[in-house]
Amino acid sequence: MQTFSYEAKTSTGERVRGSLEAETERTAVEKIRAMGYWVLRVKQARPRPDVTWYQLLARGYFSFMFHRVNAKALAIWYRSFSDLLGAGMNLHEAALTLSERTRSHTLRQATREIAEQARRGERMSPVLDRYPSIFPLYAKALVETGEETGLLNETLEQLAAFNDSIYEIQMAYRMETFYPKVVLFLFIMIPPIINAVTSVSTTLGSIHFSWPIYIRGVIERIGWVGVLLIALWFVWRLLMQLQPVRQGWDRVKLIIPWVGGIVRRNALARWARSTAMLIRAGVPLRRGLEASASATGNEAMAASMRREIPRVLGGEPLSSVMTHAAEFPEQAIDMVVAGERSGNIERMLDKMADYYQAEAMTQSKQTAVTAGVAFYLAVAILVGIYVITFWADYFSNILNAVGGD
């Protein structure tokens, strides 16, 4: 049934407007005439949007601000959805139940839309397209496969495990970078403290701590700098929504010494993990390779991989495509060759992901330790400069005072 709006005249010539449901426009006209009206205009009514204008805005360029969902929340959401479906609930019941218990506003809104889709007898995968910042291409590909094969709960469990591994990496990196962050904070806060402590009153040699001076020093040091950094971050994130900018920046990250190795290893680990998961789930080859390319999280590498997809469709093995993409080290290609010849490529891809994930984690820890030492030395040098300057000024004032007497 469709909804039609109409404008008509009564027998007295009075204009009336309204709406009704009918299968076709012809049927709608017959129903209006049956009510005793003379039909002037009939047209199909626009469906009321499921979301407001600001929600549509949040799904566009500003999704990085409004749709921030961490890997832990996503893992819990996927696993809860899987458990509810596994317990015998249909999609509508499971989504409705989950929407009442989901803490994330974005996930709660998405779950309600999934429930509404299911109520109309439609799939959940179209909803994922509306939230690209939290449901990347590989997630949508897996969900579509689960819907087609009737194994949606198993697919959601795989996505939960995948996000668990991402969350573990994030937590390990935060733990290793905690000390450098503390040192950086002190690097910003110590100079105002020293300025306040060493403030000299009108009487020579009387040194006292002044809270107003300290607070003013903090504001002067981090106030305008903080506003500037926030503005730059906002503009940068907007620019990063443009694919050419994002692809160029991702290529720069790959060629930065030391950092590029970490970025590449993390991207290869995500690619191998998602490719194994998609192959295991039976996703069609082209769709699976496009999705796993997106899973790298690096647009430059993803573009190189997508250019070689026609080779696989032309009958070439995956290892040949990896060679032509020029983004994979020889060791990774050798492992895939072994998997192709043994007929167990999924297992070999999983092992490849484990290796590169471990290497990236080790290198990230080394970087975090090095950054901590560098920040610590910078703070020590800064404090030393302030101490030397203070005592130099102090003795200079004493000498000037003595010479004046």
C-alpha positions, -999 to +999 in steps of 0.1 A: +000+000+000+011+035-008+001+068+007-014+095-017-023+131-009-052+147-028-071+179-034-107+177-043-141+197-043-173+188-026-207+191-042-210+226-027-177+237-043-156+237-011-120+226-015-108+197+007-074+182+012-064+149+027-045+116+023-053+080+020-037+046+013-042+028-020-023+003-041-021+025-072-030+061-081-060+049-101-074+031-070-068+063-050-089+083-075-117+058-073-117+059-035-119+097-035-148+097-060-165+071-038-164+097-010-185+120-032-156+144-041-146+158-075-109+150-079-086+180-086-051+166-079-037+133-066+000+125-060+020+100-040+029+114-007+066+116+003+074+091+030+083+108+063+120+107+068+131+083+096+157+108+107+159+146+112+180+170+091+207+172+118+210+134+119+215+134+081+242+161+086+258+139+113+260+110+088+279+131+063+310+152+068+305+156+105+301+118+113+336+119+130+320+142+157+285+126+161+291+090+155+321+081+177+318+045+189+348+027+203+357-009+195+346-021+230+311-008+225+309-023+190+321-057+203+295-057+230+268-047+206+277-073+180+279-100+207+246-091+224+229-090+190+243-125+182+232-139+215+197-126+212+193-141+177+209-173+189+183-175+217+155-178+191+144-142+187+136-128+153+155-097+140+128-073+150+125-087+186+163-088+190+168-053+177+140-039+199+154-056+230+189-044+223+178-008+216+165-006+252+198-017+267+224+000+244+242+029+261+257+045+230+233+070+215+245+062+179+242+025+183+208+029+200+196+049+170+210+024+145+194-005+164+160+012+164+162+017+127+171-020+123+141-029+143+119-007+121+134-023+090+127-058+104+091-048+112+086-041+076+102-074+066+134-058+053+171-066+061+194-049+085+223-043+061+208-011+045+209+006+079+246+000+081+251+022+050+237+051+070+265+049+096+298+044+075+320+057+103+310+028+126+301+001+101+328-001+075+325-019+042+338-053+055+312-052+083+284-046+058+297-074+035+297-099+063+263-090+075+249-093+040+265-128+037+250-137+071+215-126+059+218-146+027+231-178+043+208-176+074+238-175+097+235-139+108+242-147+145+274-165+137+285-136+115+278-110+142+299-132+166+328-130+142+325-093+140+325-091+178+357-112+180+373-089+153+365-058+174+378-075+205+412-078+189+411-042+178+402-031+214+431-051+228+455-033+205+441+000+215+443-007+253+479-019+250+489+012+231+472+035+257+490+017+285+523+021+268+517+058+260+503+068+294+537+078+308+547+100+277+513+117+280+519+125+317+554+139+309+539+160+281+513+174+305+541+183+329+561+198+301+532+222+296+524+229+333+559+233+348+569+266+333+539+285+348+546+269+382+583+280+381+573+315+370+548+318+399+572+303+425+601+326+414+580+358+412+599+385+430+581+412+450+592+448+453+615+439+481+647+424+468+651+387+477+616+380+490+603+351+469+567+339+473+542+317+455+514+336+438+482+318+427+470+346+404+504+346+386+503+308+383+467+307+369+475+336+345+506+317+334+487+285+328+460+304+308+486+323+287+505+291+280+477+267+271+446+289+265+451+303+231+472+273+220+444+249+230+418+269+210+441+270+180+447+232+182+410+225+185+403+246+154+431+230+135+419+195+145+383+203+133+395+217+100+418+187+095+391+162+102+368+179+077+395+178+051+401+141+059+365+134+048+377+141+012+391+109-003+421+125-022+432+143+009+428+111+030+446+090+005+475+114+002+479+116+039+478+079+043+506+076+017+527+101+036+523+081+068+536+050+051+569+067+040+577+083+074+607+064+089+598+041+118+561+053+119+555+040+084+565+005+095+540+005+124+512+018+101+519-008+074+521-037+099+488-027+115+471-023+081+484-057+069+472-074+101+437-059+097+437-069+060+447-105+066+423-109+095+393-095+076+402-114+044+403-147+063+370-139+080+353-130+047+366-161+029+355-183+058+320-167+057+317-174+020+316-138+008+318-135-030+354-129-041+351-094-055+330-082-027+353-098-002+385-082-016+369-047-018+358-051+018+391-063+031+409-035+013+387-010+033+395-029+065+432-019+062+423+016+075+447+031+050+433+046+018+465+045-001+470+008+005+433+001-001+435+019-035+465-002-046+447-034-036+414-025-053+432-018-086+444-054-087+410-070-080+403-077-117+434-100-117+417-123-092+385-123-112+406-132-143+418-164-126+450-153-110+458-164-074+456-140-045+494-142-041+499-129-076+476-099-069+495-092-037+527-091-057+514-066-083+499-044-055+534-036-043+521-031-007+530-066+007+564-077+019+578-109+005+572-128+037+535-121+035+533-133-001+552-165+007+527-173+035+497-168+012+514-190-015+518-217+011+482-213+021+470-216-015+490-247-022+479-264+011+442-254+005+440-237+039+445-201+031+422-188+059+444-203+086+476-189+069+460-155+067+451-157+104+487-166+113+499-137+091+477-113+110+490-127+143+526-121+132+521-086+119+500-076+149+527-088+173+554-069+153+533-037+152+526-040+190+563-044+197+573-015+176+546+006+191+558-001+226+594+008+215+581+040+201+561+048+232+592+042+254+614+063+232+588+091+232+586+090+270+623+093+274+624+122+248+597+141+266+614+134+300+646+149+287+629+179+272+612+186+306+645+182+324+663+206+300+634+231+303+635+230+341+673+233+340+671+264+318+646+280+342+666+273+373+698+286+358+680+318+345+665+323+380+697+321+399+716+341+373+690+369+377+690+366+415+727+370+419+728+397+393+702+417+413+723+411+445+754+424+428+736+454+414+722+462+449+756+459+465+772+480+438+745+507+443+753+509+480 
